[in-house]
């Protein structure tokens, strides 16, 4: 309970200490920020006075364009003056607050220990400093405005020179429009404005247009600046409007030229289209319109040469309408050409279909089974007459007549396409009938029907369950009789030489029905025949498999019974399997009982049971052998991780392990059964491997692992301990000096550690015998043990020496705080406070000098020597602070001495 209370008190004390430290820190920061604020205010006040002085130099500028800018600047100056006054009042408040803070006793919490109030005051002070910086930027902007006012003459001179350039540009544009032949009231008004502006510009003094910047700014009079400013403000908008309007008229005039040029191009394209139109079209009307449009274009081009500005838009609209009319005529010509090409294409297609249909009629009239066209022959004759009438139409064609001819040719094409499709269907039916009649199913029907009868006689003695489709075998003879009857009916239908077009469907259905029936029956017959042949082949293969399996079972039995470990477990199961072989052989000889598939299934199950039993017997040896080799592999890997050992026994173990994957490859991916023909070889290989692995494992334990592993474990423990301890010592005794000092140097131990590590890495990397490795590892263990003992001793020394330095530093700080108390106590006595301040300052400088002396290694001497120097001087400094006396003169004029505790001793 007492420990908990002490812990809570320590935490409270620490929190209180941290709080006080933060308060001291924020007081210091607030004072610094307040100091920066005062400096910024002084700087602002100086710059503001400079601005006011600069403003007074412009009091003589009482006319435009200076007055407006100066009024704006006065507003800026008034705001800046008000802001500086506000910031100065805030600064006074900060100073008063800091004064109250310094004057308050140390236990006063309202000012000195109120951390929130301190943070708030510092934050406000930082914001005011930022505002002052922003005001500096505003003052710089106002100064730039004064520079702009001073440069007004030059700015106006630049605008006047720009006005002169615009006058030249406007003059050139007006001259161009006059050359184009423009006239009218609007045009005359623009010319008058230009001349008025030109007259006003002539009143600008010449030096505004020629003098350089320096001369113009210093010598220009306010009256001239005022007059030129008014001329520029009036003339620039006027001349810019004139330039804009004249450029618009110029562009419109040039656009009229391009429109007329485009119209001529479209007219030329129309003439070319008329000249390239086919002779089959009558286009007299279109050619006369082309001549009329040519005359209109010539008239419009003449009007453009003498034009008022008010007529520009009207002339542009007339040219656009004419271009549209010409383009519409071109589109009409293209449409007429396309309709002519469509008519010619339809007539060409109609000619091809007429020839194709007529050829189809002629072809089907010459075959063995002729077609009489009793339905579509007359319709084709009517369509052919229509085609001849369209072919003989008068030429050239008027565009209006051509539309009707295209429609008639298109309708004729659709009718001929329908007739062509219908006659093609009849021809396709006729061709399909001929193809089926010539197929083997109908042409050779007599031969394969006789073969089917022979097959029915051959399969009759066998059980129908041997076939996949038992019903198909049972109904085979019935289907054969139906097929013979349909074949006789087909021969009666095909006895006629000519058939009508309307009866082709009935004949097709009869031929197709017999053909499909024949195909289906022949497929069924082929399946039955194939199953019958496979049945005989499978029966022979099954008998051969039975004989081979029994011989292999006999070999496995001899091997298993020869092993004492397996003989008792397997003897009873071997007898049962041998009896099942007898039963299976008997079932194959009785063919009339059961299906061949079931007999094969029983044989496969027997072979599977033999494989399972043999694999179980072999697994007893295999599992133990795998366990032995896996353990041996782990031990060899561990030895390889320790060092590269050269030993015949290890080489023998690695050679055996390298063959493990090959020996047990059949077990690599899954626990699969080994086929029966490989079991005997696999059993022998597994057993031999087990014997060799057991012998190698035993010898490796006795000859290698027993003398090596215990020593290596001791070495690893010592090495890790020494490395960890060395890392800790290096933090206490680094290569680069640090404070507090100590007298130790790790150069020898650092080299010794590096030598031991290098020796161990060489021992690991080079091939070596086991005996040599054990001997050299023993030496390395002794080296690490000795190094560890020295490191432990060095650590204790370093800690003691650094603690001694820290105690002396703490004592010096304690003595300094005692003198600080006396300095505050006699702060109103400059004689005493000054001597105490000098004493403390010298002590602080001496302590800093000792730190610098040690850290910089200025003496270039060993640490032990420098440590003694630092220790001795710290002891002297501590004694000097403890025994120091302050001499002063009292009110009676006598000298007295005061010690560190404030006790006054009268000097004798």
C-alpha positions, 0 to 999 in steps of 0.5 A, a space after each residue: 500500500 505504501 509503495 502505491 502511495 509513494 508512486 502516486 506522490 511521485 507522479 503528482 510531483 512530476 506533473 507539477 514540475 512539468 506544469 511549472 516548466 511549461 509556465 516558465 517556457 511560455 513566459 519567456 516566449 511571451 516576452 520574446 514575442 512582445 519584444 518583436 511586436 515593439 520592434 515592428 511597431 517602431 519600424 511601422 512608425 518610421 515608415 509611416 513618417 516617411 510616407 507622410 513626408 513623401 505625401 507633402 511633396 505632392 501638395 502642389 498636384 491639384 489637377 487631374 489626373 493626379 487628384 483622384 490618385 492622391 485622394 485614394 492614397 490619403 485614404 490609405 494613409 488614414 487607415 494605416 495611421 489608425 491601425 498603427 494607433 490600435 496596435 500601439 495600444 495593444 502593445 501597451 496592454 501587453 507591456 502592462 500585463 508583463 509588468 504585472 507578471 514580473 511584479 507579482 510574487 512567485 506564488 501568485 497564480 493569476 498571472 505567473 502560473 496561469 498556463 491558459 492565460 499565458 498561451 492566450 496572450 502569446 497567441 494574440 501577440 503572434 497575431 498582432 505581429 503578423 498584422 504588423 507584417 501585413 501593414 508593412 506590405 500595405 505601406 510598400 504598396 502606397 509607396 508604389 502608388 506614389 511612384 505611379 503618380 510621379 510617372 503619370 507624364 510618362 504613362 500619358 506619353 506612352 498612351 499618346 504615342 499609342 494613339 499616334 500608331 492607331 491614327 496611322 492604322 485607321 488612315 491606312 484602313 480608310 484609304 483601302 476602303 476608298 480604293 475599294 470604291 466605298 461611299 455613303 453617310 456612315 462611311 463619311 461619318 467615320 472619316 469625319 471622326 478620324 479627322 477630328 481626332 487627328 486635329 486634336 492629336 496635333 495639339 499634343 506637345 512634341 516632347 510628349 512624343 519624342 523625349 525619353 523617360 527621365 527627361 519627360 518625368 522631370 520637365 513635363 508641366 502639369 498643364 501639358 499633362 492635363 491637356 494631353 490626358 484629356 486628348 488621350 482619354 477622348 481620342 483613344 476610344 474614338 479611333 479604336 471604334 473607327 478601326 473596328 468599324 473599318 476593319 469590319 467593312 473591309 472584311 465584309 467586302 473581302 468576304 463578298 469577293 470570296 462569295 462571288 468566287 465560290 459562286 463562280 466555282 459552283 457554276 463551273 462545277 454545274 457546267 462540268 456536271 452537265 457536260 459529263 451527264 450520260 446521253 440517256 438523260 434529257 437536260 435542256 431545261 437545266 442547261 438554260 438555267 445555267 446560262 441565266 445564273 451566269 448572267 446574274 453572277 456577272 451583274 452581282 460582280 459589277 455591283 460589288 465594284 461600286 458599293 455603299 456600306 449600307 448595301 453590303 449585307 443585301 448583296 451578300 444575301 443575294 449571292 448566298 441565294 444564287 449559290 444555294 440555287 446552283 447547288 440545288 441544281 447540282 444535287 438534282 443532276 446527281 439524283 438523276 444520274 443515280 436514278 439512271 444508274 439504278 434503272 440500268 442496274 435493275 435491268 441488268 439484274 432482271 436480265 441475269 434472272 431471266 436467263 437463270 430461270 430459263 436455264 433452270 427450265 431447260 436443265 430440268 427438261 433434260 434429266 432422267 426424272 423430268 419436271 413438267 412446270 404446270 404452275 410457274 411456267 405461265 407466270 414466268 412468260 408474263 414477266 419476260 414480256 414485261 422485261 422486253 417492254 422496259 428494254 425497248 423504252 424510248 431514249 433519252 429519258 426525261 428525269 420525270 419519266 425515269 422515276 416511273 421506269 425505275 419503279 417498274 424495273 424494281 417491281 419486275 426485279 422483286 417478281 422475278 426474284 420470287 419466281 427464281 426462289 420458287 423454281 430454285 426450291 423445286 430444283 433443290 427438291 429434285 436434286 435432293 431426290 436424285 442425290 438420295 436415290 444415288 446414295 448407297 442407302 437406296 442404290 445398294 439396298 439389296 446388298 446391305 439388307 442381305 448383310 443385316 439378315 446374316 448379322 441377325 443370325 450371328 447375334 441370336 445366341 448371345 444374351 441381349 444384355 451384352 449390348 447397350 441398347 437391349 431393345 434395339 437388339 430385340 427389335 432388330 429383325 422386326 425393323 428389317 422386315 418393315 424396311 424391305 416393305 418400304 423399299 418395294 413401295 419406293 420402287 413403284 413411285 419411281 417407275 414413271 419417267 416424268 413428274 409434275 411440278 406440283 407433285 415434287 413434294 410428295 415424291 420427296 417425302 417418300 424418298 426422304 422417308 425411306 432414306 432416313 429409315 435406311 440411315 437410322 437402321 444402318 447406324 443401328 446395325 453398325 452399332 450392333 456389329 461393332 458391339 459384337 466385335 468388341 465383345 469378342 475382343 474384350 473376352 480375349 483380353 480379359 482372359 489374358 489379363 486374368 492370367 497375367 494378374 495371377 502370375 504377378 500375385 504369385 510373385 508378390 506372395 513369395 516376397 511377402 511370405 519371405 519377410 518375417 514381419 509380414 508373413 503372419 499378417 498377410 497369410 490368411 488374406 493371401 489364401 482368400 485372394 487365391 480362391 477368388 482367382 479360381 472363381 473368376 477364371 470359372 465365370 469367364 469359361 461359362 459364356 452363356 451366364 451373365 454379361 461380360 462387363 460384370 465378369 470384367 468388373 469382378 476381375 478388376 475388383 480382384 486386381 484392385 484388392 490385390 494392389 490394396 493388400 500389397 500396398 498395405 503390406 509395403 506401407 509398414 516398411 515404407 513409413 518407417 523408412 521415410 521417418 528414418 530418412 526425414 530425421 537423418 535429413 534434419 540432422 544433416 541440415 543442422 550440421 551444414 548450418 554449423 560449418 562445411 564439414 568434410 567427413 565420409 559419413 556425412 557424404 554418405 548420408 547426403 548421397 542417400 538423401 539425394 536418392 530419397 526423392 527418386 526412391 519415393 517419387 510415387 508418393 510425392 504428390 498423393 498417396 497412390 497405390 503402386 500398380 501390381 506389376 511394380 510392387 515387387 521391385 518397389 518392396 525390394 527398393 524400400 527394404 534395402 533403403 531402410 537398412 542403409 538409412 538405419 546404419 548411417 543414422 547410428 554411425 552419425 550419432 556416435 562419430 559426429 554429433 556426440 562430440 560436436 553439438 554440445 560444444 557448438 551450443 556453448 559457443 552460440 551462448 557465449 557469442 550472443 552474450 558477448 555481442 549483446 554486452 559489447 553493444 551495451 558497452 559501446 553505448 557507454 564507451 563510444 568511439 566519439 566522445 560524449 558526456 559524461 566522460 569516462 577513462 576507458 577505451 575499447 580499441 583492443 576489445 573492438 579488435 579482439 571482437 572483430 578477430 573472433 568474428 572473422 575467425 568464426 566466419 572463416 571456420 564456417 566457410 572453409 571445408 574442414 574435418 570434424 576433429 579440426 573443427 572441434 579443436 578450433 571451435 574450442 579455442 574460439 569459445 575460450 576467446 569469447 569467454 575471456 572477452 566477455 569477462 573483460 567487457 563486464 569489468 569495463 562496464 562496471 568501471 565506466 558506470 562508476 566513473 560517469 556516476 562520479 562526474 554526474 554527482 559533481 555536476 549535480 553538486 555544482 548546480 546545487 551550489 549555483 542555485 544557492 548563490 542564485 538565491 543570494 543574488 535574488 535576495 540582494 538584487 537591490 544591492 548592485 555591489 553584492 549582486 554583481 559579484 555573485 553574478 560574476 562568480 556564477 558566470 565564471 562557474 558556468 563558463 568553466 563547466 562549459 569549457 570542461 565539456 568542450 575540452 572533453 568532447 572536442 578531444 583538443 589535447 589529443 591525449 588518451 581518455 584516461 588522462 583527460 578524464 583525470 583532468 576533467 575530474 580534478 577541475 570539477 572538484 576544484 570548481 565545486 570547492 571554489 563555489 562552496 568556499 567563495 566569499 563576497 566582500 562588500 562595504 556596509 553602511 558604516 564603511 567597514 568591509 564584510 564578507 558573506 558566504 554561500 548561505 548568506 551569513 555575514 562575517 565582519 572582515 578583520 
